[in-house]
């Protein structure tokens, strides 16, 4: 019994970006879109959902399962952008006895699997009933109560299990607020840039002077982890999130999260306890004013760390994989 985790190949070359841009314009035609997803299954940036799948493969291995990552090429094309030490195979080299974990953006590939498959639904825009989900061979996973509601509406009558996100505590160690750069706020400009800019403006108008903003983009997970040792605050600015790892990795690191719950995807954000929830830029700016208080920051950072520690690999993820392995082993027997 082997678990096979399908992910896209990574190609950061300029030629692929140009090609991808052309294909994206044609992808409004469903046949064109399906052909290129099938044929290439390649991306030019690393998504949090892909890293989460890699981490699940790691945890499955740690719990005694045979587990591999599958790509079209059969190679580790991520290098420093991914997780080291994972075994890779070609997607076409899977066997009928494998249990295949298929990501949401190519969920229609589940119908290619001869044996059992698990479709992992992490992002609302990729949650589509484009495969035979009623088939007993297929199981559905998602990552939050928010996504579970979307899945229940998309796949009526099908059970949808929440698979825990996995936080790497070695990559994102806890660093107290007192040892971080005073007044530094991190934000991701590719997620809600208007929200970020408006929050800055509201903070200025309200007379705030303590916080300064630094926009972070284009870093590998390892470079990001190093940078996460610096700020005191992370501004959650996305309107919609998938697995919502950055806020959770911030909590593990000792960074106070301020901002949007992304319609409930950031379920770990509990206002005044594990984070400061602010659905508008004005609310976010007022929260930043409150967070000029060192004692409040320290309290939230500690609460958030204790809450998110359940998602370290040897917590809920390990128990989840022990249960998953036992379930499929029993079915096989």
N, C-alpha and C positions, 0 to 999 in steps of 0.2 A: 504494500500500500504506500503510495507516494503522493504528496501534495505538490502540485505544479502551479506556480504563481505567475500568471501572464502579465507582462508590462511592456510598454513600447521601447524600441531602441531610441537612444539619444543621438542626435546629429546636430551639432552646433555650427556646421559649415555654412558659409554664405550662400553657396549654391543651393543647399537644401532650403534655406529660408526663402530664397526667391521662388523656388519650385513650390514650396508650401503656400506662399502668398497667392500664386496663380491658381493652385488647386482650391484654395479657400474660396476664391471668387466663383469657381465652378461648382462648389459643393452644395449650392442651392439645388442642384440636380441630384436627386437621391442616388441614382445609379452611379454617378461619378464619385460621390462621397463614399459610398459603400465600397467601390472598387479600390480606392486609394487607402481606405482604412484596412481593408483586407490585405492588400498587396504589400504595403509598406509598414504600417503600424509604427510610425516613427514621429518623434517630437523634437523640437529644438530648444525646449526649456524643461526643467525638472519641476514636476508638480508635487505638492505635499502628499496627495493621495498615492502617488507612486512610491514615495519614501515610506509611507505607512504600510504599503503592501510588502516592501522589502523587509521592514521590521517584523511584520507578521511571519515572514519566512524564517527570519532569525529565531524568533521565539518558538516556532514549530520545531525547528531543529534542536533547540535547547531542551525541549520536552520529549526528545527521543524519536520524533517523527523523521522519516526521510522526506526532505523538502528541497525543491529546486526552483529557481527563477527561469521562466521561459521568455525568450524574445524571438522575433522573426530570424535574426542573424544567429542566435545561439551564443552570442558573445556578451561580455560585460562592456557595454559602450559608455558607461557612466563614469568610470574612473573615480576621481576625487569628488565628483558630483553625486555619487551614490554611496552605498555601504560596502565595505570591503569583505572579502571572504565568502561570498555567497556562490554556490554552484549554479551554473547556467546550462540550459539546453535549448535547442531549437524548438519552437512551438510545434513544428511538424513531427518532432521526435517523441511526442507524448505517446503513451500507450493506453489501451482501453481500460486498464485497471486504475489509471491515475485519477485523482480527485483534483479537478482544475478550478482554480480561482480566477475568474474572468472580471476585469475592471469594467465599470459602468459605461465608459465611452465607447466600448466595443462589445456591449452586452449581447449583440446578435451573434457573436462568435460562440456563445454557449451552445447554440444549436449544432455546431461542428463537433462538439465533444461526444464521443461514443458512450462513455460511462457517466459518472456523476460530476456535476459542476456546481460551483458556488458563484453567483453573480454578486460582486461587491459594489454596492451603490453608495457612493460617497458624495455625489454632487447633484443638486436638483435638476440642472439643465440636461444632465445625461441619464436621467431616470425615465426610461421609455419601455413600453411593452412591445419590444421588437424581437422577442424570442418566445419560445413556448414555455412560459414560466409556470403553467399549470402542471407540466410534466413532473412526476415524482422524483425524477433523477436530479432535479434542480433545487438548490436551496438559495435563499436570498439573505444577504447580510447588508447592514447599513451601519451608520456611525453615531447617530444621535436621535433623541425622541422627535426632533423636528423632521429629520429625514425619514424616520419610521412612519410618520403620518403621511408624508408624500408617497412613500412606497405602498402603504395600505390602499391609498386612492388609485395608484397606478396598477397595482397587482391585486385586485380584490379577491379575497378568499385565500390568499397565500400568506403563510407565516413569514415574518421578517424579523430576523434576530439582530440585535445590536452587538457588533464586534467592537471591543474597546480600542480606542486609539492607543498608540504606544509612544511613550515619551522616553527618550534616552537620557537618563540622569547623568551618565558619564560625559556625554556631549554637552549637556546643559546643566552643569552643577549649580547648586544654590550659592549665591553670593549676596550677603546682606546689603541692605540699602546704604549703610554707612561706608561701604567699600566700593560704591559705584560713583560714577561721575555726577556730581551735584547738578541738578536741573536739566539733565539730558533726557529727551523724549525721542524714541524711535517710532517711525511710521513707514508703511510700505506704500509708495506712491502709485503702484499699479492697482491698488485696492482703494477705491474711493478718494481720488486726489482732491475732488471738490470739498469733501468733508474735512480733509486734513487742512486745506487752505482756509476754510471758513472757521475752523476751530482756532487756528493761529490768530486770525483776525479778531475773533470774539475775545480771546484771551488778552490780546493787546488792548482792546477797547475797555475791558473790565479792569484794566490797570495792572494786569499780571506782568511780572518781570523775572520771576525765578526760572521758568521753564524755557528752554531753547529746543528747537526741533531739528532732527537730522533724518533725512530720507534715505532709506536703505533699499537697494534693489540689485539684482544680478549677481548675488553671491551664492556659492555652493553651500550646502548644509553645514559643512565644517567651518567655512569662513563666517557664516552667519552665527554659528555657535560661539566663535571667538568674539564677534562683535557684541553678542548678547551679554557679555561680561561687563559692559560699560553702562548702559542706561538705567535710570531709575524707573522710567515709565514706558509702556508700549501703548500706542494709540490704535485701537481696533477700529478700522474705518470701512470695512467691507459691508456692502449692502446685503450680499448673499455669500455664504461660505460653504465649503465642502466639508472636509474633515476638521477644518479650523485648528490646525496644529500650532501656528504662531502664538496665539494667546495662551495656549496650554504650555508651550515650551517657555514662554515668558514667566508663567507662574512657577514652573519648576526652577527657573533660574533666580527667582527673587525679584523679578520686575513686576511692578504694579500695572495691571491692565486697566485702561480707561477706554470707553467707547461703546460701539454697537454690539448687540447680541447677534447680529446677522440673522434676524427673524427667528432666533432660538437655536441656531447652529452652535453658537458659543454658550452652550448650556452650563459650562463651568463658571460663568460669570454671575455671581450673586452680589447684588449691590451692597456696598458697605462692609462686606464680609470677605469675599475672595477677589473682588474687583470693584470698579466704579462704573456702573452702567449709565450710558449717555447716548440716547438715540438721535440727538441733534447736536450740531456744533456748539450752540450756546450752552447746552447741558454739559458737554465735554469740557468746555472752557471753565465753567463753574466748578466742575469736579477737579480740574487742575488747580484751581485756586485753593480748594480744600486740601489737596494733596501737598501743598506747600508745608503742611504740618508733618514734621518728621515722625511723630508718634503714630499718626494715622497710617502713614506709609509702611512703617515697620509692622504694624498690626495686620494690615491687609496682606503684605508680602508673606508673613508667616502663615496666616490662614490659608492663603492660596497654595502655598507649598504643601501643606498637610493635606489639602483636598486633592491636589493633582497627583500626589505620590502614589495613589491607587493605580495609576496608569503606567508606572514604571514596569519594565518587562516581567519582573518576578512577582507582581501583584495580580491585578485582574487579568492582564494578558496571559500570564502563565496558567492561571486557572481556566481561562477560556479555552486555551489550546489543549489542556489535559482533558477537558470535557469533549472537545471536538474530535480529538484522536480516539477517545474511547467510543464515541458515537459511531464513527465510520468503521472502526475495528469490529464493533458488534455487528454492524450491518454486513460486513464482509464475511464474518463467521456464520 
